[in-house]
Amino acid sequence: MNTPRTKIPDDLREKQLETGEENIVDRPLSEERMLSYVRRYFVGLGVVIFTMVVTVFFWNLLAPEKCRWLSQIEMDRISNLAVSIIVGLLISAMATYFFSKRR
């Protein structure tokens, strides 16, 4: 995989070659490091979306009637979806735990 490199000025590059230093900007990202950045990005995005959904849900649950914008049916759908996601995550975590123990 070709990764772009940042152009380093010639005088700085010569100094690096003389001293044996390698600038971190000059090194391409390894595949593991790039995957780590991608995972971190999507986990952060998931946390932000989760926080927004929880905030909207609790706002519509606790706010006065005139300040709510979700109906009771929509609130029920959100809570059913949340229960489904939590059960799925628990089943996945238990399966991963039990199958990794047997190896």
C-alpha positions in Angstrom: 0.0 0.0 0.0 1.5 3.3 -1.0 1.1 6.0 1.6 1.9 9.6 0.8 4.9 11.2 2.5 5.4 14.8 3.5 8.1 16.6 1.6 11.0 17.5 3.9 13.3 20.4 3.0 16.6 19.2 1.6 18.8 20.9 4.3 16.7 19.2 7.1 16.8 15.9 5.2 20.6 16.1 4.9 20.9 16.8 8.6 18.7 13.8 9.4 20.9 11.6 7.2 24.1 12.9 8.9 22.7 12.3 12.5 20.9 9.1 11.7 17.5 10.6 12.8 14.3 9.8 11.1 11.5 12.3 11.2 8.2 10.9 12.2 6.6 12.9 9.4 8.7 11.0 6.9 7.6 7.6 8.0 4.6 6.1 6.3 1.8 4.8 8.6 1.9 1.1 9.2 -1.3 -0.8 8.4 -1.9 -1.6 12.1 -1.6 2.1 13.0 -3.9 3.1 10.3 -6.5 0.5 11.4 -6.1 1.9 14.9 -6.9 5.4 13.7 -9.9 4.1 11.8 -11.2 2.2 14.8 -10.7 5.1 17.1 -12.6 7.4 14.6 -15.6 5.0 14.4 -15.7 4.3 18.1 -15.7 8.1 18.7 -18.4 8.6 16.2 -20.5 5.8 17.8 -20.1 7.4 21.2 -21.2 10.8 19.9 -24.3 9.3 18.2 -25.1 7.2 21.3 -24.8 10.3 23.5 -27.1 12.2 21.2 -29.8 9.5 21.2 -29.7 9.1 25.0 -29.9 12.9 25.4 -32.9 13.1 23.1 -34.6 10.1 24.7 -34.2 11.4 28.2 -35.2 15.0 27.2 -38.4 13.7 25.8 -39.0 11.5 28.8 -38.4 14.1 31.5 -39.3 17.4 29.8 -42.7 19.0 30.1 -45.4 18.0 27.6 -45.1 21.3 25.6 -41.3 20.8 25.1 -41.5 17.3 23.7 -41.3 16.5 20.0 -41.4 12.7 20.0 -44.7 10.9 20.4 -45.2 8.0 22.8 -45.0 5.5 19.8 -41.6 6.9 18.8 -40.4 6.7 22.3 -41.5 3.1 22.5 -39.6 2.4 19.2 -36.4 3.9 20.6 -36.6 1.9 23.8 -37.3 -1.3 21.9 -34.4 -0.7 19.6 -32.2 0.1 22.6 -33.2 -3.2 24.3 -32.5 -5.1 21.1 -29.1 -3.6 20.7 -28.1 -4.2 24.4 -29.3 -7.9 24.2 -27.4 -8.3 20.9 -24.2 -6.9 22.4 -24.5 -9.1 25.5 -25.0 -12.2 23.5 -22.0 -11.3 21.3 -19.8 -10.6 24.3 -20.8 -13.9 26.0 -20.2 -15.8 22.8 -16.8 -14.2 22.3 -15.9 -14.9 25.9 -16.9 -18.6 25.8 -15.3 -19.3 22.5 -12.1 -17.6 23.3 -11.8 -19.6 26.6 -11.9 -22.9 24.7 -8.8 -22.2 22.6 
